[in-house]
Structures are given as C-alpha cells and as structure tokens.
Amino acid sequence: MITVFRGDDLSLTFYFKDSAGTAIDLTGCTLFATVKSSVEDTDANAKLAKTMTISTPATAGIATLEATATEMLYLRGQYILDIQIKTAAGKIQTPFKSDFYVDEDVTIRTT
C-alpha cells in the first residue's frame, strides 16, 4: 500500500526492472498512472490520471508520478493505483497495481 497525505505535493519515483533485476528500457514509452475509487470506475471518473515523467537516461527504467497539492487537496480515503506502460511499439503492459491511501494531514497552514 502507498500512503500519501491530502493536500501535499506528490512525487513518487518508481524503478522498473524485469524478473532478473535488470532495468526496463523506457525509451519511446509512455507511462500512465491512474487512481480510482474502484476498478469499475471509468478513466473519465478517475480521481487522478497522470502521465509519468521518465528520467534520463530512459534505459535506467526510472519514472516519477507527480501531482500538485491542489490536485491532492480533495482526495481522502482508500483508492486503487495502477501504472500502465505503452511501449514504443504500442503494446500495453501493467507492471504495477497497489492500494493507494490518502490520509488526512494535521497541519493545514503553509506559512
């Protein structure tokens, strides 16, 4: 389970490796991260839908999911996150799925 806090800027870095532990080459790939209340929800009803940023060099297999504090402000509770990779050849793979819990923050002030 991934736990984050409501209203925080989000930056989660993922390291994609094959079963032998070798970095997956993300050259030419697009990575989609989607957070939903239920797997039955449509993508249009996703609570968060982001295209991830692939680190340089893409051959290192590292990508980051980022969301602003504003995007995270109204999320609270239990969700589901998955990451899909669209390869340069157009193939779709889902290498990651997890419960995604957005906890309430205690401190509200920013100054």
N, CA, C and O atoms as a MOPAC input file, in Angstrom:
PM7 MOZYME 1SCF
protein

 N      0.84400 1    -1.18300 1     0.00000 1
 C      0.00000 1     0.00000 1     0.00000 1
 C      0.88700 1     1.24300 1     0.00000 1
 O      1.90900 1     1.30400 1     0.68300 1
 N      0.47400 1     2.19800 1    -0.76300 1
 C      1.13200 1     3.50000 1    -0.78200 1
 C      0.26900 1     4.45000 1     0.03500 1
 O     -0.93800 1     4.54000 1    -0.18700 1
 N      0.87900 1     5.15700 1     0.97400 1
 C      0.15700 1     6.14000 1     1.77300 1
 C      0.74300 1     7.51400 1     1.50500 1
 O      1.95400 1     7.71300 1     1.60000 1
 N     -0.12700 1     8.46500 1     1.16700 1
 C      0.25400 1     9.85800 1     0.94200 1
 C     -0.68600 1    10.72900 1     1.76400 1
 O     -1.59900 1    10.22200 1     2.41600 1
 N     -0.46500 1    12.02800 1     1.73200 1
 C     -1.28500 1    12.92300 1     2.54500 1
 C     -2.06300 1    13.91100 1     1.68400 1
 O     -1.55400 1    14.46200 1     0.70800 1
 N     -3.30000 1    14.11100 1     2.07700 1
 C     -4.20500 1    15.04300 1     1.40300 1
 C     -3.56800 1    16.42300 1     1.36100 1
 O     -3.03600 1    16.90500 1     2.36000 1
 N     -3.62800 1    17.05000 1     0.19600 1
 C     -3.16200 1    18.42100 1     0.05800 1
 C     -1.65600 1    18.58300 1    -0.07300 1
 O     -1.16200 1    19.70800 1    -0.15200 1
 N     -0.91700 1    17.47400 1    -0.09700 1
 C      0.54100 1    17.56400 1    -0.26900 1
 C      0.91200 1    17.48500 1    -1.74500 1
 O      0.20100 1    16.87000 1    -2.53900 1
 N      2.02400 1    18.10800 1    -2.10300 1
 C      2.61100 1    17.87400 1    -3.42100 1
 C      3.11600 1    16.43800 1    -3.42500 1
 O      3.76200 1    15.99400 1    -2.47600 1
 N      2.82000 1    15.72600 1    -4.48800 1
 C      3.15800 1    14.30900 1    -4.58000 1
 C      4.27300 1    14.10000 1    -5.58700 1
 O      4.22700 1    14.62900 1    -6.69800 1
 N      5.27000 1    13.33000 1    -5.19900 1
 C      6.34100 1    12.93900 1    -6.10300 1
 C      6.78000 1    11.53000 1    -5.68900 1
 O      7.45600 1    11.35300 1    -4.67500 1
 N      6.38700 1    10.53500 1    -6.48800 1
 C      6.72600 1     9.14300 1    -6.21000 1
 C      7.57100 1     8.61500 1    -7.36000 1
 O      7.15300 1     8.65600 1    -8.51700 1
 N      8.74800 1     8.12300 1    -7.04200 1
 C      9.65200 1     7.60200 1    -8.05400 1
 C      9.57200 1     6.07700 1    -8.07100 1
 O      9.62600 1     5.42600 1    -7.02800 1
 N      9.44200 1     5.52100 1    -9.28100 1
 C      9.34200 1     4.07600 1    -9.47600 1
 C     10.53000 1     3.59600 1   -10.29200 1
 O     10.96300 1     4.25300 1   -11.23700 1
 N     11.04300 1     2.44200 1    -9.90900 1
 C     12.17400 1     1.80700 1   -10.58900 1
 C     11.65000 1     0.53400 1   -11.24300 1
 O     11.29900 1    -0.41700 1   -10.54500 1
 N     11.59400 1     0.50300 1   -12.55900 1
 C     11.03500 1    -0.62900 1   -13.29500 1
 C     12.14900 1    -1.58700 1   -13.69100 1
 O     13.09700 1    -1.21400 1   -14.38300 1
 N     12.01100 1    -2.85100 1   -13.23000 1
 C     13.01700 1    -3.87500 1   -13.50200 1
 C     12.31900 1    -5.14900 1   -13.95300 1
 O     11.16900 1    -5.40100 1   -13.59500 1
 N     13.02400 1    -5.94400 1   -14.73900 1
 C     12.47300 1    -7.23200 1   -15.15100 1
 C     12.71300 1    -8.26600 1   -14.03900 1
 O     13.26300 1    -7.93100 1   -12.99000 1
 N     12.30700 1    -9.50300 1   -14.26500 1
 C     12.40400 1   -10.53200 1   -13.23400 1
 C     13.85000 1   -10.85600 1   -12.84200 1
 O     14.09000 1   -11.41700 1   -11.77300 1
 N     14.80500 1   -10.50700 1   -13.69700 1
 C     16.22300 1   -10.72300 1   -13.38900 1
 C     16.83700 1    -9.53200 1   -12.65800 1
 O     18.01000 1    -9.57100 1   -12.28500 1
 N     16.04700 1    -8.47000 1   -12.44900 1
 C     16.54200 1    -7.28600 1   -11.75700 1
 C     17.18800 1    -6.26100 1   -12.65700 1
 O     17.78100 1    -5.29300 1   -12.18200 1
 N     17.07400 1    -6.47200 1   -13.97200 1
 C     17.64900 1    -5.53700 1   -14.94300 1
 C     16.64600 1    -4.42000 1   -15.22200 1
 O     15.45100 1    -4.67100 1   -15.37600 1
 N     17.14100 1    -3.19400 1   -15.28400 1
 C     16.26700 1    -2.04400 1   -15.56500 1
 C     15.54800 1    -2.23900 1   -16.90200 1
 O     16.14000 1    -2.69200 1   -17.88200 1
 N     14.26000 1    -1.88900 1   -16.91900 1
 C     13.46600 1    -1.95000 1   -18.15000 1
 C     13.72400 1    -0.67200 1   -18.93800 1
 O     13.59200 1     0.42800 1   -18.40100 1
 N     14.08300 1    -0.80900 1   -20.18200 1
 C     14.34300 1     0.34200 1   -21.05700 1
 C     13.01800 1     1.01900 1   -21.39300 1
 O     12.15200 1     0.41900 1   -22.03100 1
 N     12.86400 1     2.25600 1   -20.96500 1
 C     11.62500 1     3.01100 1   -21.19300 1
 C     11.72400 1     3.94600 1   -22.39600 1
 O     10.87900 1     4.82600 1   -22.56100 1
 N     12.73200 1     3.77300 1   -23.22700 1
 C     12.90100 1     4.60900 1   -24.41100 1
 C     11.66900 1     4.50200 1   -25.31000 1
 O     11.27500 1     3.40500 1   -25.70700 1
 N     11.06900 1     5.64500 1   -25.62500 1
 C      9.90100 1     5.68000 1   -26.50100 1
 C      8.60200 1     5.27900 1   -25.82900 1
 O      7.55800 1     5.24000 1   -26.47900 1
 N      8.64700 1     4.97900 1   -24.53700 1
 C      7.44200 1     4.55700 1   -23.80600 1
 C      6.68400 1     5.76000 1   -23.24200 1
 O      7.23300 1     6.85100 1   -23.08800 1
 N      5.42000 1     5.52500 1   -22.94500 1
 C      4.60400 1     6.47100 1   -22.19200 1
 C      4.06000 1     5.70800 1   -20.99500 1
 O      3.57900 1     4.58500 1   -21.13900 1
 N      4.13300 1     6.31200 1   -19.81400 1
 C      3.63200 1     5.67200 1   -18.60300 1
 C      2.44100 1     6.45500 1   -18.07900 1
 O      2.50200 1     7.67200 1   -17.90200 1
 N      1.35600 1     5.73000 1   -17.83600 1
 C      0.12300 1     6.32100 1   -17.32800 1
 C     -0.12100 1     5.83100 1   -15.91100 1
 O     -0.08700 1     4.62600 1   -15.65900 1
 N     -0.36600 1     6.74600 1   -14.98400 1
 C     -0.72900 1     6.39800 1   -13.61200 1
 C     -2.16500 1     6.85100 1   -13.39400 1
 O     -2.52100 1     7.99400 1   -13.68000 1
 N     -2.98600 1     5.93400 1   -12.87900 1
 C     -4.40200 1     6.24200 1   -12.68100 1
 C     -4.81300 1     5.83800 1   -11.27100 1
 O     -4.50800 1     4.73500 1   -10.81800 1
 N     -5.51100 1     6.74500 1   -10.58000 1
 C     -6.03400 1     6.49400 1    -9.24300 1
 C     -7.55300 1     6.55100 1    -9.33400 1
 O     -8.12700 1     7.53600 1    -9.79800 1
 N     -8.19600 1     5.46700 1    -8.87800 1
 C     -9.65800 1     5.38100 1    -8.92600 1
 C    -10.19500 1     4.91100 1    -7.58000 1
 O     -9.47600 1     4.31300 1    -6.78000 1
 N    -11.46100 1     5.19200 1    -7.35100 1
 C    -12.13500 1     4.68900 1    -6.15800 1
 C    -12.38300 1     3.19300 1    -6.26600 1
 O    -12.34300 1     2.47000 1    -5.27100 1
 N    -12.64000 1     2.73800 1    -7.48700 1
 C    -12.97000 1     1.33900 1    -7.73900 1
 C    -12.44900 1     0.95600 1    -9.12100 1
 O    -12.36900 1     1.80300 1   -10.01100 1
 N    -12.09600 1    -0.31000 1    -9.30500 1
 C    -11.63000 1    -0.74900 1   -10.62100 1
 C    -12.74200 1    -0.65500 1   -11.65800 1
 O    -12.46600 1    -0.61800 1   -12.85700 1
 N    -13.98700 1    -0.61800 1   -11.21700 1
 C    -15.11500 1    -0.49700 1   -12.14600 1
 C    -15.30500 1     0.92700 1   -12.66700 1
 O    -16.02300 1     1.12500 1   -13.64800 1
 N    -14.68400 1     1.91600 1   -12.04000 1
 C    -14.80200 1     3.29900 1   -12.49600 1
 C    -14.18000 1     3.45200 1   -13.87900 1
 O    -13.19300 1     2.79200 1   -14.20200 1
 N    -14.76000 1     4.31700 1   -14.68300 1
 C    -14.18000 1     4.61100 1   -15.99200 1
 C    -12.97500 1     5.53200 1   -15.80500 1
 O    -12.82400 1     6.16800 1   -14.76200 1
 N    -12.12900 1     5.59500 1   -16.82100 1
 C    -10.99100 1     6.52000 1   -16.74800 1
 C    -11.47400 1     7.96300 1   -16.61200 1
 O    -10.80200 1     8.78600 1   -15.99000 1
 N    -12.62700 1     8.26800 1   -17.18500 1
 C    -13.17400 1     9.62500 1   -17.07600 1
 C    -13.52800 1     9.96800 1   -15.63000 1
 O    -13.56900 1    11.14300 1   -15.26400 1
 N    -13.78500 1     8.94600 1   -14.80500 1
 C    -14.13400 1     9.17000 1   -13.40300 1
 C    -12.95000 1     8.96700 1   -12.46000 1
 O    -13.12700 1     8.90300 1   -11.24400 1
 N    -11.75500 1     8.86800 1   -13.01200 1
 C    -10.55300 1     8.69400 1   -12.18500 1
 C    -10.37700 1     9.89600 1   -11.26300 1
 O    -10.68100 1    11.02900 1   -11.63800 1
 N     -9.89200 1     9.64100 1   -10.07300 1
 C     -9.60800 1    10.72200 1    -9.11900 1
 C     -8.31700 1    11.45100 1    -9.49000 1
 O     -8.15200 1    12.63600 1    -9.20200 1
 N     -7.40000 1    10.71500 1   -10.13800 1
 C     -6.13600 1    11.28800 1   -10.57900 1
 C     -5.68200 1    10.47300 1   -11.77900 1
 O     -5.63600 1     9.24500 1   -11.71500 1
 N     -5.35100 1    11.13900 1   -12.86100 1
 C     -4.85000 1    10.47600 1   -14.06900 1
 C     -3.68200 1    11.30400 1   -14.59100 1
 O     -3.85800 1    12.43800 1   -15.03700 1
 N     -2.48800 1    10.72000 1   -14.52900 1
 C     -1.28200 1    11.46900 1   -14.86100 1
 C     -0.41100 1    10.67900 1   -15.82900 1
 O     -0.39700 1     9.44800 1   -15.80900 1
 N      0.30700 1    11.39800 1   -16.66600 1
 C      1.37400 1    10.81200 1   -17.46300 1
 C      2.66100 1    11.01600 1   -16.67200 1
 O      2.99400 1    12.13700 1   -16.28800 1
 N      3.37400 1     9.92800 1   -16.43600 1
 C      4.56300 1     9.99200 1   -15.60200 1
 C      5.75200 1    10.56600 1   -16.38000 1
 O      5.78200 1    10.53300 1   -17.61000 1
 N      6.71300 1    11.08300 1   -15.64800 1
 C      7.92900 1    11.63100 1   -16.23000 1
 C      9.01500 1    10.55700 1   -16.19800 1
 O      9.34000 1    10.02800 1   -15.13500 1
 N      9.56900 1    10.24000 1   -17.35500 1
 C     10.64600 1     9.25500 1   -17.45000 1
 C     11.97600 1     9.97300 1   -17.25300 1
 O     12.25200 1    10.98600 1   -17.89700 1
 N     12.79300 1     9.43400 1   -16.35400 1
 C     14.10400 1    10.02500 1   -16.07000 1
 C     15.08600 1     9.72200 1   -17.19700 1
 O     14.92400 1     8.75800 1   -17.94600 1
 N     16.10700 1    10.57100 1   -17.29700 1
 C     17.17100 1    10.38800 1   -18.27600 1
 C     18.34500 1     9.70200 1   -17.59200 1
 O     18.73600 1    10.11700 1   -16.50100 1
 N     18.91700 1     8.67200 1   -18.19200 1
 C     18.54400 1     8.06200 1   -19.46200 1
 C     17.35100 1     7.11900 1   -19.29000 1
 O     17.18300 1     6.50100 1   -18.23800 1
 N     16.54900 1     7.02100 1   -20.30800 1
 C     15.35400 1     6.16900 1   -20.26200 1
 C     15.71400 1     4.70200 1   -20.06800 1
 O     14.88900 1     3.91100 1   -19.61100 1
 N     16.92300 1     4.34700 1   -20.40900 1
 C     17.36400 1     2.95700 1   -20.25400 1
 C     17.50000 1     2.54900 1   -18.78500 1
 O     17.61000 1     1.36100 1   -18.48300 1
 N     17.49200 1     3.52800 1   -17.86700 1
 C     17.61700 1     3.24100 1   -16.43700 1
 C     16.30800 1     2.72100 1   -15.83600 1
 O     16.31200 1     2.17700 1   -14.73200 1
 N     15.18600 1     2.88300 1   -16.55300 1
 C     13.90800 1     2.35600 1   -16.08200 1
 C     13.30000 1     3.10100 1   -14.91200 1
 O     12.59300 1     2.50700 1   -14.09900 1
 N     13.56200 1     4.38600 1   -14.81600 1
 C     13.07000 1     5.18900 1   -13.68600 1
 C     12.03600 1     6.19800 1   -14.18400 1
 O     12.25300 1     6.88600 1   -15.18100 1
 N     10.90300 1     6.27400 1   -13.47000 1
 C      9.85700 1     7.24400 1   -13.82200 1
 C      9.21800 1     7.77800 1   -12.54500 1
 O      9.18200 1     7.09500 1   -11.52100 1
 N      8.71700 1     9.00200 1   -12.62100 1
 C      8.15600 1     9.67400 1   -11.45200 1
 C      6.71200 1    10.08000 1   -11.70100 1
 O      6.36200 1    10.61500 1   -12.75300 1
 N      5.89200 1     9.80800 1   -10.70100 1
 C      4.49400 1    10.25100 1   -10.68600 1
 C      4.43900 1    11.52100 1    -9.85500 1
 O      4.83900 1    11.52500 1    -8.69100 1
 N      3.94600 1    12.59200 1   -10.45000 1
 C      3.85400 1    13.86000 1    -9.73400 1
 C      2.42600 1    14.40400 1    -9.80800 1
 O      1.74400 1    14.28000 1   -10.82500 1
 N      2.00200 1    15.00700 1    -8.70400 1
 C      0.71700 1    15.69900 1    -8.64700 1
 C      0.88200 1    16.89100 1    -7.71700 1
 O      1.64900 1    16.84000 1    -6.75500 1
 N      0.16700 1    17.94800 1    -8.00800 1
 C      0.26500 1    19.16300 1    -7.19600 1
 C     -0.58400 1    19.03800 1    -5.93100 1
 O     -1.47300 1    18.19200 1    -5.83200 1
 N     -0.28100 1    19.89900 1    -4.97800 1
 C     -1.07300 1    19.95200 1    -3.74700 1
 C     -2.53800 1    20.23000 1    -4.06100 1
 O     -3.43000 1    19.70300 1    -3.39700 1
 N     -2.78200 1    21.05100 1    -5.06100 1
 C     -4.15800 1    21.36200 1    -5.46000 1
 C     -4.87000 1    20.11300 1    -5.97600 1
 O     -6.03800 1    19.88900 1    -5.66000 1
 N     -4.16900 1    19.29900 1    -6.77200 1
 C     -4.77200 1    18.06600 1    -7.28400 1
 C     -5.04600 1    17.06300 1    -6.16700 1
 O     -5.96600 1    16.25200 1    -6.27700 1
 N     -4.26000 1    17.11000 1    -5.09700 1
 C     -4.39200 1    16.17300 1    -3.98600 1
 C     -5.32400 1    16.67500 1    -2.89300 1
 O     -5.65200 1    15.93000 1    -1.96900 1
 N     -5.75600 1    17.93100 1    -2.98700 1
 C     -6.49300 1    18.57600 1    -1.89500 1
 C     -7.79600 1    17.88000 1    -1.52000 1
 O     -8.12300 1    17.79500 1    -0.33600 1
 N     -8.53900 1    17.38500 1    -2.49000 1
 C     -9.86300 1    16.83800 1    -2.20000 1
 C     -9.89200 1    15.31600 1    -2.14900 1
 O    -10.96200 1    14.71500 1    -2.05300 1
 N     -8.71900 1    14.69500 1    -2.21300 1
 C     -8.66000 1    13.24700 1    -2.08400 1
 C     -8.50800 1    12.88100 1    -0.61300 1
 O     -7.73300 1    13.49500 1     0.12200 1
 N     -9.26600 1    11.86600 1    -0.20000 1
 C     -9.14200 1    11.36200 1     1.16400 1
 C     -9.74100 1     9.97500 1     1.19700 1
 O    -10.87200 1     9.77300 1     0.75600 1
 N     -8.99700 1     9.02200 1     1.71200 1
 C     -9.51200 1     7.66700 1     1.85200 1
 C     -8.76200 1     6.66200 1     1.00000 1
 O     -7.63500 1     6.89500 1     0.56200 1
 N     -9.42800 1     5.53200 1     0.78000 1
 C     -8.83100 1     4.38100 1     0.10000 1
 C     -9.13600 1     4.40700 1    -1.39800 1
 O    -10.29000 1     4.55100 1    -1.80200 1
 N     -8.09900 1     4.26500 1    -2.21100 1
 C     -8.22500 1     4.23400 1    -3.66200 1
 C     -7.38100 1     3.08300 1    -4.20800 1
 O     -6.75600 1     2.34500 1    -3.44600 1
 N     -7.36900 1     2.93900 1    -5.52500 1
 C     -6.54600 1     1.95800 1    -6.21600 1
 C     -5.68900 1     2.70300 1    -7.23900 1
 O     -6.18400 1     3.57500 1    -7.95300 1
 N     -4.40500 1     2.35400 1    -7.30700 1
 C     -3.47700 1     2.94900 1    -8.26700 1
 C     -2.94900 1     1.84600 1    -9.16700 1
 O     -2.60200 1     0.76300 1    -8.69400 1
 N     -2.88700 1     2.12000 1   -10.45900 1
 C     -2.09800 1     1.24700 1   -11.32300 1
 C     -1.28500 1     2.09700 1   -12.28300 1
 O     -1.58800 1     3.26200 1   -12.53800 1
 N     -0.23800 1     1.46500 1   -12.80400 1
 C      0.62900 1     2.11000 1   -13.78000 1
 C      0.64000 1     1.23800 1   -15.02000 1
 O      0.87800 1     0.03300 1   -14.94700 1
 N      0.38100 1     1.85900 1   -16.15900 1
 C      0.45100 1     1.15700 1   -17.43300 1
 C      1.57000 1     1.76100 1   -18.27000 1
 O      1.78200 1     2.97300 1   -18.29100 1
 N      2.27400 1     0.87200 1   -18.95400 1
 C      3.32000 1     1.29600 1   -19.88300 1
 C      2.81000 1     1.04400 1   -21.29900 1
 O      2.36900 1    -0.05800 1   -21.62700 1
 N      2.87600 1     2.06700 1   -22.11700 1
 C      2.63400 1     1.90400 1   -23.55400 1
 C      4.01100 1     1.94900 1   -24.20100 1
 O      4.68800 1     2.97600 1   -24.16800 1
 N      4.41700 1     0.83400 1   -24.78800 1
 C      5.75100 1     0.75200 1   -25.37700 1
 C      5.81200 1     1.53500 1   -26.67700 1
 O      4.78800 1     1.95600 1   -27.21500 1
 N      7.02400 1     1.72200 1   -27.17300 1
 C      7.21700 1     2.41300 1   -28.45100 1
 C      6.49600 1     1.67100 1   -29.57300 1
 O      6.10100 1     2.28400 1   -30.56400 1
 N      6.32200 1     0.35100 1   -29.42600 1
 C      5.61900 1    -0.45800 1   -30.42900 1
 C      4.10700 1    -0.45000 1   -30.23000 1
 O      3.37400 1    -1.08700 1   -30.98600 1
 N      3.63400 1     0.28400 1   -29.19400 1
 C      2.19800 1     0.40000 1   -28.95500 1
 C      1.60900 1    -0.69000 1   -28.07500 1
 O      0.39000 1    -0.75400 1   -27.91700 1
 N      2.43700 1    -1.54500 1   -27.50000 1
 C      1.95300 1    -2.60400 1   -26.60800 1
 C      1.69200 1    -2.03500 1   -25.22800 1
 O      2.39400 1    -1.13100 1   -24.77400 1
 N      0.66800 1    -2.57300 1   -24.55800 1
 C      0.28700 1    -2.11300 1   -23.22700 1
 C      0.65300 1    -3.17100 1   -22.19400 1
 O      0.36700 1    -4.35500 1   -22.36900 1
 N      1.29000 1    -2.72500 1   -21.11800 1
 C      1.64200 1    -3.59800 1   -20.00200 1
 C      1.30700 1    -2.87900 1   -18.71300 1
 O      1.46100 1    -1.66200 1   -18.61200 1
 N      0.84300 1    -3.64100 1   -17.71800 1
 C      0.55600 1    -3.07400 1   -16.40100 1
 C      1.51000 1    -3.70700 1   -15.39300 1
 O      1.22600 1    -4.78400 1   -14.86900 1
 N      2.64100 1    -3.05100 1   -15.11300 1
 C      3.62200 1    -3.65200 1   -14.21200 1
 C      3.36900 1    -3.38300 1   -12.73200 1
 O      4.05400 1    -3.94800 1   -11.87900 1
 N      2.39200 1    -2.52600 1   -12.41400 1
 C      2.23400 1    -2.13700 1   -11.01200 1
 C      0.78000 1    -1.82900 1   -10.69800 1
 O      0.09600 1    -1.13500 1   -11.45000 1
 N      0.32100 1    -2.36200 1    -9.56600 1
 C     -1.01100 1    -2.05100 1    -9.03400 1
 C     -0.90500 1    -2.08500 1    -7.51700 1
 O     -0.25500 1    -2.96500 1    -6.95300 1
 N     -1.54700 1    -1.12300 1    -6.85600 1
 C     -1.45400 1    -1.04400 1    -5.40300 1
 C     -2.65600 1    -0.31900 1    -4.82300 1
 O     -3.29700 1     0.49100 1    -5.49200 1
 N     -2.95100 1    -0.62600 1    -3.56500 1
 C     -3.87500 1     0.22400 1    -2.82600 1
 C     -3.17800 1     1.56400 1    -2.64700 1
 O     -1.95700 1     1.62900 1    -2.49900 1
 N     -3.96300 1     2.62300 1    -2.66300 1
 C     -3.43100 1     3.98700 1    -2.59200 1
 C     -4.26100 1     4.72000 1    -1.55600 1
 O     -5.41900 1     5.05700 1    -1.80300 1
 N     -3.67000 1     4.96800 1    -0.39400 1
 C     -4.39900 1     5.57800 1     0.71000 1
 C     -3.97900 1     7.03200 1     0.86700 1
 O     -2.79400 1     7.34500 1     0.97800 1
 N     -4.97100 1     7.91100 1     0.87300 1
 C     -4.72500 1     9.33100 1     1.09100 1
 C     -5.20400 1     9.67000 1     2.49300 1
 O     -6.40500 1     9.72600 1     2.76000 1
 N     -4.24900 1     9.89500 1     3.38000 1
 C     -4.53800 1    10.17900 1     4.76800 1
 C     -4.78400 1    11.68100 1     4.95300 1
 O     -4.36300 1    12.50000 1     4.13600 1
 N     -5.46900 1    12.01600 1     6.03500 1
 C     -5.68600 1    13.43700 1     6.33200 1
 C     -4.41300 1    14.02400 1     6.90600 1
 O     -3.71700 1    13.38900 1     7.69800 1
 N     -4.12200 1    15.24300 1     6.49300 1
 C     -2.97600 1    15.93800 1     7.06000 1
 C     -3.40500 1    16.60100 1     8.36800 1
 O     -4.58800 1    16.87800 1     8.56700 1
 N     -2.46200 1    16.85100 1     9.24200 1
 C     -2.74500 1    17.50300 1    10.51000 1
 C     -2.51800 1    19.00300 1    10.36800 1
 O     -3.35500 1    19.80500 1    10.78100 1
 N     -1.38600 1    19.37900 1     9.78300 1
 C     -1.05600 1    20.79500 1     9.61200 1
 C     -1.70600 1    21.30100 1     8.32700 1
 O     -1.49500 1    20.73700 1     7.25400 1
 N     -2.48800 1    22.35300 1     8.44000 1
 C     -3.16000 1    22.94600 1     7.29400 1
 C     -2.42600 1    24.19600 1     6.81800 1
 O     -2.42700 1    24.49200 1     5.62300 1
 N     -1.80600 1    24.92400 1     7.72200 1
 C     -1.15700 1    26.19800 1     7.37400 1
 C      0.02900 1    25.97300 1     6.44900 1
 O      0.63700 1    24.90300 1     6.45700 1
 N      0.34800 1    26.96600 1     5.66800 1
 C      1.51800 1    26.89300 1     4.78000 1
 C      2.46500 1    28.05300 1     5.01100 1
 O      3.46200 1    28.18700 1     4.30200 1
 N      2.17200 1    28.89400 1     5.98900 1
 C      3.08400 1    29.98700 1     6.34500 1
 C      3.27800 1    30.03700 1     7.84600 1
 O      4.01100 1    30.89000 1     8.34600 1

